[in-house]
Amino acid sequence: MSSRLKAPDVRKRRTSSVGAINLGDTTVPGLSTMSESRESRSAAAARMKALSEASKGDADLLKKLVLTYREMSYRHTWLTSLVILLIVYLAYFTSGNRTASNPLHMFVAISYQVGDTDMYAKGIKDLGFVFFYMIFFTFLREFMMEVILRPLTHKLGITSQHRVKRMMEQTYSIFYYGISGPFGLYIMYHTDLWLFATEPMYKTYPDLTNPFLYKVFYLGQAAFWTQQACILVLQLEKPRKDFQELVFHHVVTLALIWLSYVFHFTKMGLAVYITMDVSDFCLSLSKTLNYLDSALTPPVFVLFVFSWIYLRHWVNIKILWSVLTEFRTSGNYVLNFATQQYKCWISLPIVFILILALQLVNIYWLFLIMRILYRLLFKGIQKDERSDSESEEDNNDPQNKEDKATTQPLKKDM
């Protein structure tokens, strides 16, 4: 046995501390990256056994059809969301009625167009759009991870189960933030908010309507963040070290999204969206390069540090300061429910506290970033062992434990 089967050589991967950084908005797990439990594998085996049994009647065939779909959706986590999307899209586009009178219009397209203009108001139907595109982002993420990113990760030579999962998450984040960041900057460029000007946030208040692209971006972001929060709360895999901070961050972000939209502070919300998306793109890029052992990891990580400090702290504090200095003086400062004007003594502390809460979480993460940067610059970026989080997750993965258990007898024979 020993002459034919030899234990594979295990090479300790030289990695940087950048790979151990576990912060920000890019670390939310997905269905494709959750650990496969013993119970789920047993259920899949039971379904396959039932499918192999002979059919005795129509009821058995119907049962097999249901079991087949369950097994396929278990193997392909994007299947159910794709079915829902196809049903709704096909029903909408084949109906011949693509106007607001179609009940499906509120899900597929944005609502409340003001006449024949490019401006759109707000209303309860916007929740239908957010809900439907939560399903869209679920499909997009799971499909990309399983069909595109997992094979790509393997081709790039990543073999560790932990690294495969993290690589998939980070590359998906690069894809999403690589689109949403420039999209947000494009919208900002065509407004009076360019380069995070603060006075226009209050001068034209209340912003009861928004241009088409502005509303698409705002509600699309709301759908993305709500979908992320749902996955996070479900705890599809073992909570990570910064789980509580991440949950708190998502709660504050969702509160900011909802309140800024309902109470017409969307100009402020646009700036906050951009600060998060651009900095998270740089974070995901630096982590991905680290997983690939790229020589570009240090300079890209330094670029990320500068983008994080500028966007998440300088701009954020600039907005906080504007709440204290310009919130009262620029534009109307009055509470009037009839005219939907809520920029007043009630909303001022609420806005300030929410943005301050976001800043406090970012400060905590900045401490982690600066610790990594210190190790990068003064202690050398490489070490001869994997990060603790990686080895711990690999060892705690149920699939890895079972694989080790099945290979143990072979090791004894050798």
C-alpha positions in Angstrom: 0.0 0.0 0.0 2.8 2.4 0.9 4.4 2.0 -2.5 1.3 3.0 -4.4 -0.3 5.5 -2.1 1.7 8.3 -0.6 0.6 11.1 1.5 0.4 14.3 -0.5 3.1 16.9 0.2 1.5 19.8 2.1 3.2 23.1 1.4 2.5 25.8 3.8 1.3 28.8 1.8 3.2 32.0 2.4 0.6 34.7 2.9 0.3 38.2 4.2 -1.7 39.5 7.1 -3.9 41.2 4.5 -5.7 37.9 4.1 -6.6 37.8 7.8 -8.4 41.1 7.7 -12.1 40.4 8.4 -14.0 43.6 8.2 -16.3 45.8 6.2 -19.3 44.9 4.1 -17.6 42.2 1.9 -17.6 39.4 4.4 -21.3 38.4 4.3 -21.5 34.7 3.4 -23.8 33.2 0.7 -25.7 30.0 0.1 -22.9 28.7 -2.1 -20.3 29.2 0.5 -22.0 27.8 3.6 -20.7 24.6 5.1 -22.4 21.4 4.1 -23.8 19.8 7.3 -24.0 16.0 8.0 -27.8 16.4 8.1 -28.0 18.0 4.7 -25.9 15.3 3.1 -28.0 12.6 4.8 -31.1 14.2 3.4 -29.6 14.3 -0.1 -28.7 10.6 0.1 -32.2 9.8 1.2 -33.7 11.7 -1.8 -31.4 9.9 -4.2 -32.4 6.5 -2.7 -36.1 7.4 -3.1 -35.5 8.4 -6.7 -33.9 5.1 -7.5 -36.9 3.1 -6.3 -39.4 1.8 -8.8 -42.5 3.9 -9.4 -45.8 2.2 -8.8 -48.2 4.9 -9.8 -48.9 8.5 -10.7 -48.5 9.5 -7.0 -45.0 8.1 -7.0 -44.1 9.9 -10.2 -45.3 13.2 -8.7 -43.3 12.5 -5.5 -40.2 11.8 -7.6 -40.7 15.1 -9.5 -40.8 17.0 -6.2 -37.8 15.1 -4.9 -35.9 15.8 -8.2 -36.5 19.5 -7.9 -35.5 19.5 -4.2 -32.3 17.7 -5.1 -31.5 20.1 -8.0 -32.2 23.2 -5.8 -29.9 21.7 -3.1 -27.1 21.2 -5.6 -27.8 24.5 -7.5 -28.7 27.1 -4.9 -29.6 29.7 -7.6 -32.4 27.5 -9.2 -35.4 28.6 -7.1 -34.7 32.3 -7.4 -34.2 31.8 -11.2 -37.6 30.1 -11.5 -39.3 33.0 -9.7 -37.5 35.6 -11.9 -38.4 33.8 -15.1 -42.1 33.4 -14.1 -42.5 37.1 -13.2 -40.5 38.4 -16.2 -42.3 36.1 -18.7 -45.7 37.0 -17.3 -44.9 40.7 -17.4 -43.3 41.0 -20.9 -45.8 38.6 -22.6 -48.9 40.4 -21.1 -48.8 43.2 -23.6 -49.3 45.7 -20.8 -46.1 47.2 -19.5 -47.7 50.2 -17.8 -48.3 51.0 -14.2 -51.7 49.4 -14.5 -50.1 45.9 -14.7 -49.9 44.5 -11.1 -46.4 43.1 -12.0 -45.1 46.5 -13.0 -44.3 47.5 -9.4 -41.9 44.5 -9.1 -40.2 44.7 -12.5 -39.9 48.5 -13.0 -39.8 51.6 -10.8 -43.2 53.2 -10.1 -44.7 56.7 -9.7 -43.5 58.5 -12.9 -44.4 62.2 -12.8 -46.3 62.7 -16.1 -44.0 62.2 -19.1 -40.9 63.5 -17.3 -37.8 61.7 -16.1 -38.7 62.3 -12.5 -40.2 59.7 -10.2 -42.0 60.2 -6.9 -42.1 57.7 -4.0 -44.7 55.3 -2.6 -45.6 51.9 -1.1 -45.1 50.2 -4.5 -41.3 50.8 -4.2 -41.3 48.0 -1.6 -42.3 45.6 -4.4 -39.3 46.6 -6.5 -37.0 46.2 -3.6 -38.4 42.7 -2.7 -38.2 41.5 -6.3 -34.6 42.6 -6.8 -33.6 41.0 -3.5 -34.5 37.8 -5.3 -32.6 39.0 -8.3 -29.4 39.6 -6.3 -29.9 36.2 -4.6 -29.9 34.6 -8.0 -27.0 36.7 -9.3 -24.7 36.0 -6.4 -25.4 32.2 -6.2 -25.2 31.7 -10.0 -21.9 33.7 -10.3 -20.4 31.9 -7.4 -21.3 28.4 -8.5 -21.0 28.6 -12.2 -18.3 31.2 -12.8 -16.3 32.0 -9.6 -15.8 28.5 -8.1 -14.3 27.1 -11.4 -12.3 30.2 -11.8 -10.9 29.9 -8.3 -9.9 26.3 -8.8 -8.2 27.3 -12.1 -6.2 29.9 -10.3 -4.8 27.2 -8.0 -6.8 27.8 -4.8 -7.5 24.5 -3.1 -8.2 25.2 0.5 -11.9 25.0 1.2 -11.8 28.2 3.3 -9.9 30.1 0.7 -12.2 28.9 -2.1 -15.2 30.3 -0.2 -13.5 33.6 0.7 -12.1 34.0 -2.9 -15.7 33.5 -4.3 -17.1 36.1 -1.9 -14.4 38.7 -2.6 -14.5 38.3 -6.3 -18.3 38.7 -6.3 -17.8 41.8 -4.2 -15.3 43.1 -6.8 -17.9 42.5 -9.5 -20.8 44.2 -7.7 -18.9 47.2 -6.2 -17.0 47.6 -9.5 -20.4 48.4 -11.0 -22.2 50.1 -8.2 -19.3 52.4 -7.3 -18.8 54.0 -10.7 -22.6 54.1 -11.2 -23.0 56.1 -8.0 -20.2 58.4 -9.0 -21.8 58.9 -12.4 -25.1 59.9 -10.8 -23.3 62.2 -8.3 -21.4 63.9 -11.2 -24.8 64.9 -12.8 -26.0 66.5 -9.6 -24.9 69.4 -7.4 -23.3 66.9 -5.0 -20.1 66.3 -7.0 -17.1 65.4 -4.8 -19.4 65.1 -1.7 -20.6 68.7 -1.5 -22.7 69.0 1.7 -24.7 72.2 1.4 -26.8 71.0 -1.6 -27.9 68.0 0.6 -30.1 70.5 2.5 -30.6 73.5 0.2 -33.2 71.8 -2.1 -34.9 69.8 0.7 -37.4 68.2 0.5 -36.4 66.1 -2.6 -39.8 64.6 -3.2 -38.8 63.3 -6.6 -35.7 61.8 -8.2 -34.5 61.2 -11.7 -34.9 57.7 -13.2 -31.3 56.5 -12.8 -31.1 58.0 -9.3 -34.2 56.1 -8.2 -33.0 52.9 -9.8 -29.6 53.2 -8.1 -31.2 54.0 -4.7 -33.7 51.2 -4.7 -31.3 48.8 -6.2 -28.9 49.5 -3.4 -31.7 49.0 -0.9 -32.4 45.6 -2.4 -28.8 44.6 -2.3 -28.3 45.6 1.3 -31.5 44.0 2.5 -30.6 40.8 0.8 -27.2 40.9 2.4 -28.8 41.5 5.8 -31.2 38.6 5.4 -28.4 36.2 4.6 -26.3 37.5 7.5 -29.2 37.2 10.0 -29.9 33.6 8.9 -26.3 32.7 9.9 -25.8 30.3 7.1 -22.3 29.5 8.3 -20.4 29.9 11.5 -20.4 33.5 12.7 -17.1 35.3 12.1 -15.1 37.2 14.6 -16.7 40.6 13.7 -20.2 39.1 13.4 -21.8 41.5 16.0 -20.2 44.5 14.4 -21.2 43.4 11.0 -24.9 43.0 12.1 -24.8 46.4 13.8 -23.4 47.9 10.7 -26.1 46.4 8.5 -28.9 47.5 10.9 -27.6 51.1 10.9 -27.2 51.0 7.1 -30.7 49.7 6.5 -32.1 52.3 9.0 -30.3 55.1 7.0 -31.6 53.8 3.7 -35.2 53.6 4.9 -35.2 56.9 6.8 -33.3 58.8 4.1 -35.7 57.6 1.4 -39.0 58.0 3.3 -38.1 61.4 4.7 -36.5 62.7 1.5 -32.8 62.9 2.6 -31.7 60.9 -0.6 -28.9 63.3 -1.4 -27.2 62.4 1.9 -27.9 58.8 1.2 -26.2 58.9 -2.2 -23.0 60.1 -0.6 -23.1 57.4 2.1 -23.7 54.7 -0.6 -20.6 55.8 -2.6 -18.3 55.9 0.4 -19.1 52.3 1.2 -19.0 50.9 -2.3 -15.7 52.4 -3.5 -13.9 51.5 -0.3 -15.2 48.0 -0.3 -14.1 47.5 -3.9 -10.6 48.3 -2.9 -10.8 46.0 0.1 -12.1 43.1 -1.9 -9.4 43.7 -4.6 -6.6 43.7 -2.0 -7.9 40.5 -0.4 -8.2 38.7 -3.7 -4.7 39.6 -4.7 -3.5 38.3 -1.4 -5.2 35.0 -2.0 -3.3 34.8 -5.3 0.0 35.6 -3.7 0.3 38.6 -6.0 3.1 41.1 -5.7 0.5 43.8 -6.1 -1.0 43.0 -2.7 1.0 45.6 -0.7 0.5 48.6 -3.0 -3.2 47.8 -3.5 -3.7 47.4 0.2 -2.1 50.8 0.9 -4.4 52.2 -1.8 -7.3 50.6 0.1 -6.2 52.2 3.4 -6.1 55.7 1.8 -9.5 55.2 0.2 -11.0 53.9 3.5 -9.7 56.8 5.5 -10.8 59.4 2.9 -14.3 58.0 2.2 -15.3 56.3 5.5 -13.8 58.9 7.8 -13.0 62.2 6.2 -16.1 62.3 4.1 -18.2 60.8 6.8 -17.0 63.3 9.4 -17.5 66.1 6.9 -21.2 65.0 6.6 -21.5 64.8 10.4 -20.1 68.3 10.7 -22.5 69.6 8.1 -25.4 68.2 10.1 -24.3 70.4 13.0 -23.6 73.5 10.9 -25.7 73.4 7.7 -28.7 71.3 8.6 -30.5 74.3 10.2 -29.2 77.1 8.0 -29.4 75.7 4.5 -32.9 75.4 3.1 -36.1 75.1 5.0 -35.9 74.1 8.7 -39.4 73.3 9.6 -41.7 70.3 10.5 -44.7 70.3 8.2 -46.5 67.0 7.6 -48.7 68.5 4.9 -45.8 69.5 2.7 -43.6 66.5 3.8 -40.9 68.7 5.3 -39.1 66.9 8.1 -35.8 68.7 8.3 -36.4 70.0 11.8 -35.3 69.6 15.5 -36.6 66.0 15.5 -34.7 64.7 12.5 -31.4 66.5 13.3 -30.4 64.3 16.2 -31.7 61.1 14.5 -29.6 61.7 11.4 -26.6 62.7 13.4 -26.8 59.6 15.7 -27.2 57.2 12.8 -24.2 58.5 10.9 -22.2 58.7 14.1 -23.0 55.0 14.8 -21.8 54.1 11.3 -18.6 56.1 12.0 -18.0 54.3 15.3 -18.1 50.9 13.6 -15.8 52.2 10.9 -13.3 53.5 13.6 -13.3 50.0 15.1 -12.5 48.5 11.7 -9.9 51.3 11.1 -8.0 50.0 14.2 -7.9 46.5 12.6 -6.7 48.0 9.3 -3.9 50.0 10.9 -2.8 46.9 12.8 -2.5 45.1 9.5 -0.8 48.0 7.9 1.8 48.1 10.7 2.6 44.5 10.2 2.8 45.0 6.5 5.3 47.9 6.8 7.4 47.1 9.9 7.2 43.4 10.4 7.3 42.1 6.8 4.2 41.0 4.9 4.9 37.3 4.8 4.8 34.6 7.3 5.2 30.8 7.0 1.7 29.8 8.3 -1.9 30.5 7.4 -4.0 33.0 9.3 -5.6 31.6 12.4 -9.1 32.2 11.0 -8.3 30.2 7.9 -6.9 27.1 9.7 -9.6 27.2 12.3 -12.3 27.3 9.7 -10.7 24.5 7.6 -10.5 22.3 10.7 -14.1 23.1 11.8 -15.6 22.4 8.4 -17.8 19.3 8.7 -16.8 18.2 5.2 -13.2 18.4 6.0 -13.7 16.4 9.2 -15.4 13.6 7.4 -12.8 13.6 4.6 -10.1 13.3 7.3 -12.0 10.5 9.0 -12.3 8.5 5.7 -8.6 8.9 4.9 -7.4 8.0 8.4 -7.4 4.2 7.8 -5.3 4.7 4.6 -2.8 6.6 6.7 -2.5 3.8 9.2 -2.0 1.3 6.4 0.9 3.4 5.0 
